């Protein structure tokens, strides 16, 4: 790739550290502290982010109205009197960014690759968390490389995240033939997550196994989880009737889209997958945000998080 081509594709097929650093100003309009998320697909479910995590403070005698799940059974057994655990708010809340850079994310028919959009979203969230003095960590993964980042506070933590994501091998090595290792990435997330964390999972969530979903449900029992699903319009519906050539960077495939039955089945498959993910999120009290490569990313993100922005017009030029 020559320098001209590389410059033109920056922000489309890959993204530079400098571009991500510049998102700090835009992230100032994105507050995670006061966000309220509405699960539009879930009817009555409405929650605020629980905020900072809770840690054990002391045990006291059980009082009417106390949550039985917080019973301190050891003290109760020792004293013969019912005792309940009391928790206090931690000083800071870990914010974990789970970022998928697998081969299926290196694709788009609009504007920029799903992976570029996902990376921009993760960085916006990281800058917002840093502004709130939260600890920032996460997991950046593709089939060939998993990068774990321990939660830390300060602007330095965001710069470290940016450095690691822009240097990830996924941007230079086309592993389209390698299967996604999402299950392993969720398993590793489960091991590093502390109760009370706020977790953002950014992916196209394609081909996730039942075991992976089970692990994710377990993580959700003690944490706030927001799934941000990145998709492309062609994944929702096939293009107009015709013959199209598609490539994964290694292989080429010619597809025909004229058959009505094929088009209907394609749309049906996507709708079923979408509904299954939404159902899973409702059942496990997770929030799901859909963002397409054709969307204004910042507006869709703030809308999905329930953040009121007074400067939407300022960012319309990013469309």
CORLIN-V423978 format. One record per backbone hydrogen bond with DSSP energy under -0.5 kcal/mol. NH is the residue of the N-H (numbers start at 1). CO is the residue of the C=O. If there is no record, write none. Layout:
NH|CO  NH|CO
This chain:
6|2  7|3  8|4  9|5  10|6  10|7  11|14  12|9  12|14  13|9  14|9  20|16  21|17  22|18  23|20  24|21  25|22  26|22  27|23  28|24  28|25  29|26  30|27  31|29  32|30  35|32  36|305  37|47  39|37  39|45  40|38  42|39  43|40  44|42  45|42  47|37  49|35  55|88  57|86  58|86  60|84  62|82  66|63  70|67  71|68  72|83  73|71  76|72  77|73  78|74  79|75  80|76  84|60  85|70  86|58  88|55  90|53  95|135  96|94  96|198  97|137  98|96  98|200  99|97  99|139  100|98  100|202  101|99  101|141  105|102  106|102  106|103  107|105  112|110  113|12  114|107  115|105  117|113  118|114  119|115  120|116  121|117  122|118  123|119  124|120  125|121  126|122  127|123  128|124  129|125  130|126  131|127  132|128  133|130  134|129  135|93  136|152  137|95  138|149  139|97  140|147  141|99  141|139  142|145  145|142  147|140  148|146  149|138  152|136  157|154  158|154  159|155  160|156  161|157  162|158  163|159  164|160  165|161  166|162  167|163  168|165  171|168  172|169  173|169  174|172  175|173  178|175  185|181  186|182  187|183  188|184  189|185  190|186  191|187  192|188  193|189  196|222  197|194  198|94  199|197  199|224  200|96  201|199  201|226  202|98  202|200  203|201  203|228  213|209  214|210  215|211  216|212  217|213  218|214  219|215  220|216  221|217  221|218  222|219  224|197  225|223  226|199  227|225  227|287  228|201  228|226  229|227  229|289  230|203  230|228  231|229  231|291  235|232  236|232  236|233  237|233  244|255  246|244  246|253  248|251  253|246  255|244  255|253  257|242  263|259  264|260  265|261  266|262  267|263  268|264  269|265  270|266  271|267  272|268  273|269  274|270  275|271  276|272  277|273  278|274  279|275  280|276  281|277  282|278  283|279  284|280  285|282  286|281  287|225  289|227  291|229  291|289  293|231  295|292  297|295  300|296  301|297  302|298  303|299  304|300  305|301  306|302  306|303  307|302  309|307  314|311  315|311  315|312  316|313  318|315  319|316
